[in-house]
Amino acid sequence: MPMRLTRGWMEVDLDAVVRNARVMAARVPAILPMVKADAYGLGAVRVARALEQLSPWGYGVATVEEGRELRYAGIARPIVLFTSLDAEELPAARDARLTPALASADAIARWASIDGGAWHLPIDTGMSRSGVVWSETQSLRDVLRRYPPEGAFTHFHSAALDDGTQAEQEARFERALESLPGIPQVLHVDNSAALARSEQSKWNVGRPGIFLYGVGGGARASVQPEPVVSVRARIVELRTIGAGESVSYDATFRTNRETRIATLPVGYADGYRRAFGNRAHAIVAGRRAPVVGIVTMDMTMLDVTDVPARIGDIATLIGTDGGEQLELADLAEMASASSYELLTGLHARLPRHYRGGE
């Protein structure tokens, strides 16, 4: 638990991350946990070290720097680099023993010329952002025959929806594989939502991401993750104001009675969104207290008129206290954002305090 003087902090339950990963691992022969963006803001090194006990196939990152950080921390498993690289970055990826995603004949030949080692072929089946288009893989047959990839993958764009696109993308991926000179050894397609909505993957490696960190795959998912992240702060000021007084910028909140206002020393610079003003709640002493007024860069105000609150008390902004719970996904919806956006933005200034993972 953080020291008493900590202004605000994020708690990360690494044991919950591991349990969530076990749920994913039961649905596919091997997992490739996505730890890009600093493990979605939770700390890639700590998360990867905690997941080592499950013997994952490898880990997924987005940049050479992210992969290099894991190597410096002693992670020896394959690290797949999913974002397209500039040719000048290929030597750095090789030196860090990373496995890049390569989608052009020039990039593949360049990687081979510098003895880069294993690489994976990204196949675009509908995401339209990177990779070789599924209907154009034959254009790479010659270079693939000379330098066969270790793996191939695609990415679902709507795995949490019942719109038929997942089946369409899988069919496209299968047709693309049939056009290759040989089938790569490692095939990874299913993301968190796809794994959560199926009993068993048809592919030999799965890529769980957001599920590991406590966000589910939608209403139709057959499994749901345990919460992983809590955000808490201490009350640093209390004041009582009269009826008709305003709170925060633009006076978007005015009291209709004598009101007790508590101030928390966290705000949108810490990742607690401005949009939560006058909409969200915090939990103080096991009871909900409304967030009032616009959330400012460094401070958030609560109406604690009906809550026993003192300076120094802990307010929970995300997570559980007593019988009350504030879920990350609900807050993201409130902010018209994705859970990914909210989660990756929380690490801006908040120190992380870890539990478990050994």
Residue pairs with C-beta under 8 A, 6 or more apart in sequence:
1 353
2 9
2 351
2 353
4 234
4 312
6 234
6 351
7 233
7 234
7 236
7 265
7 266
8 231
8 232
8 233
8 234
8 264
8 265
8 266
8 270
8 349
8 350
9 231
9 232
9 233
9 350
9 351
9 352
9 353
10 229
10 230
10 231
10 346
10 347
10 350
10 351
10 352
10 353
11 229
11 230
11 231
11 232
11 319
11 352
11 353
11 354
11 355
12 42
12 43
12 46
12 228
12 229
12 352
12 353
12 354
12 355
13 226
13 227
13 228
13 229
13 230
13 355
13 356
14 46
14 47
14 50
14 354
14 355
14 356
14 357
15 50
15 355
15 356
15 357
16 214
16 225
16 226
16 227
16 228
16 356
17 42
17 47
17 50
17 51
17 212
17 213
17 228
17 357
18 50
18 51
18 53
18 54
18 356
18 357
19 226
20 208
20 211
20 212
20 213
20 214
20 225
20 226
20 228
21 31
21 33
21 51
21 54
21 56
21 208
21 212
22 54
23 211
23 223
23 225
24 31
24 192
24 195
24 196
24 206
24 208
24 211
24 212
25 31
25 54
25 56
27 190
27 195
27 198
27 199
27 200
27 201
27 206
28 190
28 195
28 200
28 201
28 203
28 204
28 205
28 206
29 201
29 204
29 205
30 56
30 57
30 204
30 205
30 206
31 54
31 56
31 57
31 205
31 206
31 207
31 208
32 56
32 57
32 58
32 59
32 60
32 80
32 188
32 205
32 206
32 207
33 47
33 48
33 51
33 56
33 59
33 60
33 207
33 208
33 209
33 212
34 40
34 59
34 60
34 207
34 208
34 209
34 212
35 44
35 47
35 48
35 59
35 60
35 61
35 66
35 70
36 44
36 60
36 61
36 62
36 63
36 66
36 82
36 209
37 62
37 66
37 344
38 44
38 66
38 344
38 347
39 46
39 47
39 48
39 213
40 209
40 210
40 213
40 340
40 343
40 344
41 271
41 343
41 344
41 345
41 346
41 347
42 213
42 228
42 229
42 343
42 347
42 352
43 347
43 352
43 354
44 61
44 66
44 69
44 70
45 69
45 70
45 73
45 75
46 352
46 354
46 357
47 212
47 357
48 59
48 70
48 73
48 75
49 73
49 75
49 357
50 356
50 357
50 358
51 59
51 212
52 75
56 77
57 77
57 78
57 186
57 205
58 77
58 78
58 79
58 80
58 99
59 70
59 75
59 77
59 78
59 79
59 80
60 79
60 80
60 82
60 207
60 209
61 67
61 70
61 79
61 80
61 81
61 82
61 98
62 81
62 82
62 83
63 81
63 83
64 81
64 85
64 89
64 92
64 93
64 96
64 98
67 79
67 81
67 93
67 96
67 98
68 92
68 96
70 79
71 79
71 96
71 97
78 99
78 118
79 96
79 97
79 98
79 99
80 98
80 99
80 100
80 101
80 120
80 151
81 93
81 98
81 99
81 100
81 101
82 101
82 122
83 101
83 130
84 101
84 103
84 130
85 93
85 100
85 102
85 107
87 106
87 107
87 110
90 100
90 107
90 110
90 111
90 114
90 116
91 114
93 100
93 116
94 111
94 114
94 115
94 116
94 117
97 117
99 117
99 118
99 119
99 120
99 150
99 151
100 111
100 116
100 119
100 120
101 119
101 120
101 121
101 122
101 130
101 131
101 153
102 108
102 111
102 119
102 120
102 121
102 122
102 149
103 121
103 122
103 130
103 131
103 132
104 132
105 139
105 140
105 142
105 143
108 119
108 140
108 143
108 144
108 147
109 143
109 147
111 119
111 147
112 146
112 147
118 149
118 150
118 151
119 147
119 149
119 150
120 149
120 150
120 151
120 152
120 153
120 184
120 186
121 131
121 132
121 137
121 140
121 144
121 149
121 151
121 152
121 153
121 180
121 184
122 130
122 131
122 132
122 152
122 153
122 154
122 155
123 131
123 132
123 133
123 134
123 137
123 152
123 153
123 154
123 172
123 173
123 176
123 177
124 130
124 131
124 132
124 133
124 134
124 154
125 134
125 154
125 155
125 168
125 169
125 170
125 172
125 173
125 176
126 157
126 165
126 168
126 169
126 172
127 154
127 155
127 156
127 157
131 154
132 139
132 140
134 154
134 172
134 173
134 175
134 176
135 172
135 175
135 176
137 176
137 179
137 180
138 179
141 179
141 180
141 181
144 180
144 181
144 182
145 181
148 181
148 182
148 184
149 184
150 184
150 185
150 186
151 184
151 185
151 186
151 187
151 188
151 205
152 176
152 177
152 180
152 184
152 186
152 187
153 187
153 188
153 189
153 207
154 169
154 172
154 173
154 176
154 189
155 191
156 165
156 166
156 169
156 189
156 190
156 191
156 193
156 194
157 165
157 169
158 165
158 166
159 166
159 190
159 191
159 192
159 193
159 194
159 197
159 217
160 193
160 197
160 217
160 218
160 220
160 221
161 218
162 220
166 194
170 189
170 202
173 189
177 183
177 184
177 187
186 204
186 205
187 203
187 204
187 205
188 203
188 204
188 205
188 206
188 207
189 201
189 203
189 206
189 207
190 198
190 201
190 203
190 206
190 207
191 206
191 207
191 208
191 209
192 207
192 208
192 209
192 210
192 211
192 212
192 215
192 217
193 211
193 217
193 218
193 221
194 201
194 206
194 217
195 201
195 206
195 208
195 211
195 217
196 211
196 216
196 217
196 218
196 221
196 222
196 223
196 224
197 217
197 218
197 220
197 221
197 222
198 222
199 222
210 339
210 340
210 343
211 217
211 225
212 225
212 228
213 225
213 228
213 229
213 343
214 225
214 226
214 227
214 228
214 229
214 328
215 225
215 328
215 329
215 339
215 340
215 343
216 223
216 224
216 225
216 329
227 319
227 320
227 325
227 327
227 328
229 318
229 319
229 328
229 343
229 346
230 316
230 318
230 319
230 320
231 266
231 272
231 316
231 317
231 318
231 319
231 346
231 350
232 314
232 315
232 316
232 317
232 319
233 264
233 265
233 266
233 300
233 314
233 315
233 317
234 264
234 265
234 312
234 313
234 314
234 315
235 262
235 263
235 264
235 284
235 302
235 304
235 309
235 310
235 311
235 312
235 313
235 314
235 315
236 263
236 264
236 265
236 311
237 262
237 263
237 311
238 260
238 261
238 262
238 263
238 304
238 309
238 310
238 311
239 260
239 261
239 263
240 258
240 259
240 260
240 261
241 247
241 255
241 258
241 259
241 261
242 255
242 258
242 259
243 255
243 256
243 257
243 258
243 259
244 254
244 255
244 256
245 254
245 255
245 259
246 253
246 254
246 293
247 253
247 254
247 255
247 261
247 292
247 293
247 301
248 277
248 292
248 293
248 294
248 295
248 296
248 301
249 293
249 294
249 296
250 294
252 277
252 278
252 293
252 294
253 277
253 278
253 292
253 293
257 305
258 305
259 303
259 305
260 303
260 304
260 305
260 309
261 292
261 301
261 302
261 303
261 304
262 284
262 289
262 301
262 302
262 304
262 309
262 315
263 299
263 300
263 301
263 302
264 282
264 299
264 300
264 301
264 302
264 315
264 317
265 298
265 299
266 272
266 298
266 299
266 300
266 317
266 349
266 350
267 274
267 295
267 296
267 297
267 298
267 299
267 300
268 274
268 295
268 296
268 297
269 297
269 298
269 348
269 349
270 298
270 346
270 348
270 349
270 350
271 342
271 345
271 346
271 347
271 348
271 349
271 350
272 295
272 300
272 317
272 346
273 295
273 331
273 335
273 337
273 342
273 345
274 294
274 295
274 296
275 295
275 334
275 335
275 336
275 337
276 291
276 295
276 300
276 331
276 334
276 335
277 291
277 292
277 293
277 294
277 295
278 290
278 291
278 292
278 293
278 294
279 291
279 334
280 290
280 291
280 317
280 326
280 331
280 334
281 288
281 289
281 290
281 291
281 326
282 288
282 289
282 291
282 300
282 302
282 315
282 316
282 317
282 326
283 289
283 315
283 316
283 319
283 320
283 321
283 322
283 324
283 326
284 302
284 304
284 307
284 309
284 313
284 314
284 315
284 316
284 321
285 307
285 308
285 309
285 313
285 321
285 322
286 321
286 322
286 323
286 324
287 306
287 307
287 322
287 324
288 307
288 324
289 302
289 303
289 304
289 306
289 307
289 309
289 315
290 302
290 303
291 300
291 301
291 302
292 301
292 302
292 303
293 301
300 317
302 309
302 315
314 321
316 324
316 326
317 326
318 326
318 327
318 328
318 331
318 346
319 325
319 326
320 326
328 339
328 342
328 343
329 339
331 342
332 338
332 339
332 341
332 342
335 342
